[in-house]
């Protein structure tokens, strides 16, 4: 099924061109309408449970289990709509202290048995945090770790991956560098992207390059300011993006 056939089955997009369709909606309303095995890669950075005052009540630390119940429904839909052998890549961080919230654990707990985990990338954001709790500086008694990294969890749907007989190969240097499990680059700046937690271009750019062929379809169920759609279009792929906030849909549409 090609891109136009999928879009024809969905409600009218907020924005559409030949390569991108952006939906201003709750992803729970759009994902079930996408046909089985019709997408070739899911790339996203969801709201992180435990980041208070950023994503709303559901994602406050005291609602961690409820937040992951919601995210699990999204992951289940992504698994369904992926073609055999295709990938889902999720950028997520563990959050908070006392209690520490291992968000990656919750994702793995849901995914294992439904889709094959094939590894995780450690994104080193390249900066340190010097703050400490009052009275703990230089004390061995109760030092709290300062996270300088996030995770990109990669899963492969069971089955044989279709691929074209001829395709453009990934640049040799990029292939050797990006297949390493440690990536280092700074986060995107919220002030430049007009988004509270923008997705850095390097993440979807690399993942789309490594895991899709030309003209294949990428989906991002938490599109935000549109970085995944921007990268997919630039790389000659198609993209379906879903974002609930209209102000971010507007930014994403302008970028595309």
BAKOL-38032 format. One line per field, with one value per residue (C-alpha): residue in one letter; residue number from 1; x, y, z. Coordinates in nm, 4 decimals. Each point is the difference from the previous one (the first is absolute). Example, Ala and Ser with C-alpha at 12.3 -4.5 7.8 and 13.67 -1.06 7.14 Angstrom:
REM BAKOL-38032
aa <- A,S
i <- 1,2
east <- 1.2300,0.1370
north <- -0.4500,0.3440
up <- 0.7800,-0.0660
//
This chain:
REM BAKOL-38032
aa <- X,X,X,X,X,X,X,X,X,X,X,X,X,X,X,X,X,X,X,X,X,X,X,X,X,X,X,X,X,X,X,X,X,X,X,X,X,X,X,X,X,X,X,X,X,X,X,X,X,X,X,X,X,X,X,X,X,X,X,X,X,X,X,X,X,X,X,X,X,X,X,X,X,X,X,X,X,X,X,X,X,X,X,X,X,X,X,X,X,X,X,X,X,X,X,X,X,X,X,X,X,X,X,X,X,X,X,X,X,X,X,X,X,X,X,X,X,X,X,X,X,X,X,X,X,X,X,X,X,X,X,X,X,X,X,X,X,X,X,X,X,X,X,X,X,X,X,X,X,X,X,X,X,X,X,X,X,X,X,X,X,X,X,X,X,X,X,X,X,X,X,X,X,X,X,X,X,X,X,X,X,X,X,X,X,X,X,X,X,X,X,X,X,X,X,X,X,X,X,X,X,X,X,X,X,X,X,X,X,X,X,X,X,X,X,X,X,X,X,X,X,X,X,X,X,X,X,X,X,X,X,X,X,X,X,X,X,X,X,X,X,X,X,X,X,X,X,X,X,X,X,X,X,X,X,X
i <- 1,2,3,4,5,6,7,8,9,10,11,12,13,14,15,16,17,18,19,20,21,22,23,24,25,26,27,28,29,30,31,32,33,34,35,36,37,38,39,40,41,42,43,44,45,46,47,48,49,50,51,52,53,54,55,56,57,58,59,60,61,62,63,64,65,66,67,68,69,70,71,72,73,74,75,76,77,78,79,80,81,82,83,84,85,86,87,88,89,90,91,92,93,94,95,96,97,98,99,100,101,102,103,104,105,106,107,108,109,110,111,112,113,114,115,116,117,118,119,120,121,122,123,124,125,126,127,128,129,130,131,132,133,134,135,136,137,138,139,140,141,142,143,144,145,146,147,148,149,150,151,152,153,154,155,156,157,158,159,160,161,162,163,164,165,166,167,168,169,170,171,172,173,174,175,176,177,178,179,180,181,182,183,184,185,186,187,188,189,190,191,192,193,194,195,196,197,198,199,200,201,202,203,204,205,206,207,208,209,210,211,212,213,214,215,216,217,218,219,220,221,222,223,224,225,226,227,228,229,230,231,232,233,234,235,236,237,238,239,240,241,242,243,244,245,246,247,248,249,250,251,252,253,254,255,256
east <- 0.0000,0.1467,-0.0090,-0.2978,-0.2112,0.0630,-0.0814,-0.3247,-0.1161,0.0650,-0.1746,0.1002,0.3556,0.0941,0.2697,0.0790,0.2310,0.1452,0.2309,-0.1540,-0.3379,-0.0389,-0.3023,-0.1015,-0.1606,0.0388,0.2101,-0.2480,-0.2560,0.2271,0.2231,-0.2863,-0.1064,0.3367,0.0002,0.2043,0.3574,-0.0085,0.2853,0.3750,0.1388,-0.1343,0.2238,-0.1116,0.0836,-0.3028,-0.0731,0.2197,-0.1925,0.1493,0.0708,-0.2400,-0.1462,0.0823,-0.2410,-0.3075,-0.1553,0.0303,0.3792,0.0679,0.2094,-0.2932,-0.1807,0.2879,-0.1936,-0.2977,0.2317,0.1626,-0.3387,-0.0778,0.3417,-0.0366,-0.3166,0.1977,0.2833,-0.2510,-0.1491,0.3465,0.0855,-0.3227,0.0495,0.3696,0.0831,0.1847,0.3656,-0.0385,0.1082,-0.1316,0.2472,-0.1003,0.2015,-0.0720,0.1749,-0.0147,-0.1118,-0.0162,0.1684,-0.1707,-0.1660,0.2120,-0.2314,0.1544,-0.2145,0.2097,-0.0923,-0.3703,0.0458,0.1958,-0.2484,-0.2788,0.1964,0.1754,-0.1970,-0.1849,0.2939,0.3722,0.2367,0.3143,0.1947,0.0092,0.1943,0.1327,-0.0390,0.2696,-0.1268,0.3481,-0.0500,0.0251,-0.2257,0.1695,-0.2932,-0.0270,-0.2443,0.0777,0.2665,0.0973,0.2840,0.3114,-0.1618,0.0163,-0.3144,-0.2802,0.1295,-0.2662,0.0978,-0.0308,-0.1381,0.1829,-0.1559,-0.3222,-0.0832,-0.1123,-0.1600,-0.0202,-0.2339,-0.0608,-0.3327,0.0196,0.0014,0.1993,0.0783,-0.0853,0.2636,0.0404,0.2338,0.1966,0.0467,0.2341,0.2471,0.0649,0.3121,0.2882,0.1225,-0.3527,-0.0825,0.3103,-0.0468,-0.3748,-0.0185,0.1958,-0.2176,0.1299,-0.1096,0.1175,-0.1549,-0.1751,-0.3760,-0.2007,-0.0659,-0.3562,0.0287,0.0975,-0.2571,-0.2883,-0.0672,0.0424,0.2073,0.0976,0.1220,0.3584,0.0303,0.2838,-0.2269,-0.2657,0.2515,0.2259,-0.2768,-0.1861,0.3258,0.0973,-0.3382,-0.1954,0.0276,-0.1033,-0.3764,-0.0774,-0.2374,0.1030,-0.2438,0.0415,-0.2965,0.1435,0.1081,0.0569,0.1584,0.0373,0.3649,-0.0776,-0.2153,0.2638,0.2727,-0.2154,-0.0851,0.3602,0.1153,-0.2583,-0.2355,-0.3677,-0.1215,-0.3205,0.0223,-0.2530,0.0073,-0.2743,0.1097,-0.1031,0.2782,0.2562,-0.1849,0.0288,0.3766,0.0368,-0.1976,0.2191,0.3152,-0.1308
north <- 0.0000,0.3346,0.3320,0.1476,-0.3127,0.0175,0.3717,-0.0607,-0.2231,0.2675,0.3251,0.3231,0.0916,0.3301,0.0199,-0.2173,-0.0009,-0.2798,-0.1189,0.0996,-0.0224,0.1673,-0.0699,0.2336,-0.2650,-0.2452,-0.2850,-0.2474,0.1258,-0.0210,-0.3049,-0.2576,0.1224,-0.0763,-0.3421,-0.2914,-0.0329,0.3230,0.1964,-0.0645,0.1841,0.1614,0.2686,0.2057,0.1714,-0.0295,0.2079,-0.1342,-0.1101,0.1736,0.3352,0.2098,0.3284,-0.0753,-0.2563,0.0397,-0.1923,-0.3476,0.0183,0.1173,-0.2416,-0.1136,-0.1156,-0.1985,-0.3268,0.1712,0.1829,-0.3255,-0.1660,0.2733,-0.0289,-0.3778,0.0435,0.2195,-0.2568,-0.2770,0.1929,0.0723,-0.3704,-0.0815,0.2482,-0.0796,-0.2254,-0.3230,0.0456,0.3759,0.2065,0.2249,0.2352,0.1802,0.2846,0.0033,0.0874,-0.1331,0.2769,0.1403,-0.1097,-0.1377,-0.1745,-0.0549,-0.0795,-0.2576,0.0805,-0.2271,-0.2930,0.0640,0.0104,-0.3272,-0.1647,0.0633,-0.0655,-0.3291,-0.2886,0.2295,0.1330,-0.0792,0.2353,0.0493,0.2464,0.3433,0.3131,0.2182,0.3635,0.1965,0.3562,0.1304,0.2165,-0.0396,0.0957,0.1464,0.0511,-0.2071,-0.0267,0.2349,-0.1513,-0.2830,0.1701,-0.2215,-0.2306,-0.3771,-0.0514,0.0763,0.1235,0.0119,-0.0823,0.2752,-0.1434,0.1187,-0.2526,-0.1331,-0.3266,-0.0946,-0.3442,-0.1922,-0.2927,-0.2123,-0.1528,-0.3737,-0.1178,0.0494,0.3563,0.0881,0.2004,0.1245,-0.1765,0.3219,0.2747,0.2796,-0.1170,0.1941,0.2146,-0.2201,0.2366,0.0622,-0.3708,-0.0917,0.2905,-0.0120,-0.3752,0.0543,-0.0001,0.3362,0.3220,0.3392,0.3314,0.2815,0.0236,0.2298,0.3412,0.0623,0.3691,-0.0740,-0.2741,0.1664,-0.3244,-0.0813,-0.3138,-0.0053,-0.3163,0.0536,-0.0482,-0.2506,-0.2649,-0.0435,0.0843,-0.2885,-0.2476,0.0658,-0.0325,-0.3257,-0.1742,0.1034,-0.0020,0.2859,0.0669,-0.2120,0.1258,0.1312,0.0762,0.2170,-0.0197,0.2865,0.2329,0.3148,0.2737,-0.2348,-0.1103,-0.3558,0.1231,0.2546,-0.2673,-0.2559,0.2441,0.1164,-0.3627,-0.0912,-0.1929,0.0497,0.0907,-0.0170,0.2197,0.0371,0.2869,0.1018,0.3631,0.2252,0.2516,-0.2740,-0.1249,0.3500,0.0035,-0.3476,0.0948,0.3055,-0.2114,-0.2395
up <- 0.0000,-0.0986,0.1837,-0.1855,0.0583,0.3737,0.0195,-0.1889,0.2878,0.2644,0.0951,-0.1724,0.1085,0.1592,-0.2697,-0.2992,-0.2981,-0.2129,0.2791,0.3343,0.1718,0.3401,0.2205,0.2809,0.2174,0.2848,-0.1398,0.1522,-0.2523,-0.3072,0.0546,0.0006,-0.3463,-0.1605,-0.1715,0.1316,-0.1268,-0.1977,0.1626,-0.0239,0.3046,0.3155,0.1509,0.2958,0.3247,0.2284,0.3091,0.2789,0.3106,0.3022,-0.1636,0.2054,-0.1255,-0.3645,-0.1446,0.2175,0.2860,-0.1534,-0.0184,0.3544,0.2042,0.2140,-0.3169,-0.1505,-0.0316,-0.1636,-0.2406,-0.1067,-0.0429,-0.2513,-0.1709,-0.0213,-0.2062,-0.2396,-0.0218,-0.0634,-0.2912,-0.1403,0.0083,-0.1839,-0.2802,-0.0570,-0.2935,0.0787,0.0901,0.0439,0.2994,0.2738,0.1678,0.3205,0.1521,0.3730,0.3242,0.3516,0.2311,0.3520,0.3219,0.3111,-0.1598,-0.3106,-0.2929,-0.2389,-0.3049,-0.2206,0.2247,-0.0524,-0.3787,-0.0039,0.2344,-0.2510,-0.3185,0.0737,-0.1470,-0.2411,-0.2003,-0.0054,0.1877,-0.2082,0.2111,0.1516,-0.0804,0.2785,-0.0985,0.1835,0.0045,0.0725,0.3031,0.3756,0.2864,0.3057,0.2329,0.3198,0.2849,0.2894,0.2238,-0.2385,-0.1914,0.0069,0.2531,-0.0631,0.2040,-0.2453,-0.3341,-0.2742,-0.3580,-0.2602,-0.3248,-0.3115,-0.2363,-0.1444,-0.1750,-0.3486,0.0270,-0.3278,-0.0676,-0.3117,-0.0944,-0.0511,-0.3602,-0.3182,-0.1073,-0.3603,-0.1830,-0.3563,-0.2401,-0.0445,0.2580,0.0938,0.2609,0.3198,-0.0032,0.1193,0.2730,0.1290,0.0030,0.2007,0.2393,0.0555,0.0621,0.3203,0.3098,0.1290,-0.1712,0.1189,-0.1021,0.1879,0.0442,-0.2240,0.1500,0.1091,-0.0834,-0.3607,-0.0640,0.1902,0.1842,0.3680,-0.0734,-0.3689,-0.1728,-0.1259,-0.3766,0.0427,0.1516,-0.2729,-0.2737,0.1002,0.0748,-0.3252,-0.1959,0.1722,-0.0004,-0.3110,-0.3769,-0.2289,-0.0179,0.3072,0.2669,0.3424,0.2810,0.3090,0.2411,0.2114,-0.2790,0.2060,-0.2117,-0.2962,0.0033,-0.1137,-0.2883,-0.1019,-0.0073,-0.1808,-0.2771,-0.0315,-0.0342,-0.2650,0.2267,0.0876,0.3482,0.2019,0.3087,0.2809,0.2497,0.2410,0.0481,-0.2900,0.0683,-0.0644,-0.3083,-0.1423,0.0618,-0.1502,-0.3098,-0.0583,0.0319,-0.2639
//
